[in-house]
């Protein structure tokens, strides 16, 4: 079964899936994206992802009104792949024009869709937990917009990889924000904290799903700031995103989180998330 590539109105082979060197996504990172996940060819919370994509487009004033058509194209791309379980990458840039910081008027947005088979992560990461590192948050002030400008994230995750870690937990002025590619939660005395969904973090779809899960399980959840010290003294830490869903973090830098094992609240969130995506797809 092949990966699928769609660029500006046509499905094509990977070697032909190209855009102009004058595309503003290439020159300026002037565009936005989403990553969606399909389970058994059902796309998890597609409408929420497309709503966030629309919000990102509006936030940077890219005029694109074909979200309904885009949704149909996403389903077509998934069907063409034949993958039961897939990651779907959608990118929209402002379009093509001669290089200028000020965008030309009337550009046609560039639309890209790629469908990959979902990579299988080692189950040991979920059973025993993974390592993360601390890393300064050097990103811009509007991280709620899911833009292509990912150099700080790339730097953070490259450093994490060099230290055999799966994530980089970011901090600014002593406050934990989020991670290089995920949202982060802590648990202390059975109370969960995660950073508020303001302009400084991405409003993750998986994050929102986990909040709903925990609230349905009568777990106290606080959307409020927490410090590096609170993170390091927490009973549990876990991260959420489209690929990992819910993953325990049991080591930060070279120090274990509590006793170094996944905690009970984390396991509840992980198991309930898996039930939601694997056993009851009509809720996706």
VENMOMO-V68314 format. One record per pair of residues at least 6 apart in sequence whose ideal C-beta (glycine too) atoms are under 6 Angstrom apart, sorted by sequence separation. I is the first residue (numbers start at 1). J is the second residue. If there is no record, write none. Layout:
# VENMOMO-V68314
i,j
I,J
I,J
This chain:
# VENMOMO-V68314
i,j
24,30
25,31
178,184
195,201
197,203
240,246
5,12
36,43
37,44
57,64
97,104
160,167
170,177
185,192
186,193
214,221
250,257
276,283
78,86
160,168
238,246
239,247
5,14
94,103
185,194
7,17
97,107
169,179
211,221
238,248
250,260
157,168
168,179
5,17
95,107
156,168
167,179
168,180
237,249
36,49
54,67
94,107
95,108
139,152
74,88
95,109
138,152
248,262
34,49
95,110
169,184
50,67
92,109
93,110
177,195
248,266
34,53
92,111
237,257
91,112
135,156
183,204
192,214
90,113
157,180
177,200
178,201
235,258
246,269
32,56
156,180
177,201
183,207
246,270
32,57
89,114
88,115
133,160
153,180
192,219
196,223
236,263
246,273
64,92
235,263
238,266
245,273
86,115
87,116
191,220
192,221
193,222
236,265
133,163
210,240
236,266
87,118
62,94
86,118
133,165
85,118
132,165
135,168
137,170
193,226
207,240
81,115
83,117
131,165
137,171
206,240
132,167
133,168
134,169
135,170
137,172
206,241
77,113
130,166
206,242
78,115
132,169
77,115
38,78
137,177
41,84
40,84
64,109
186,231
39,85
188,234
62,109
188,235
38,86
186,234
187,235
187,236
37,87
175,225
176,226
186,237
217,268
36,88
174,227
185,238
35,89
174,228
144,199
176,231
184,239
34,90
213,269
142,199
143,200
171,228
182,239
183,240
33,91
143,201
182,240
143,202
144,203
182,241
210,269
213,272
32,92
179,239
181,241
31,92
31,93
30,93
30,94
25,93
24,93
23,93
24,94
6,77
27,99
167,239
4,77
23,96
22,96
4,80
20,96
187,263
4,81
187,265
1,82
1,83
59,145
23,110
56,145
56,146
19,110
8,111
7,112
6,113
5,114
4,115
3,116
32,146
32,147
31,148
130,247
132,249
29,148
129,248
130,249
29,149
131,251
132,252
133,253
129,250
25,148
129,262
49,205
48,205
45,205
37,242
35,242
44,277
39,277
42,281
45,284
44,284
42,284
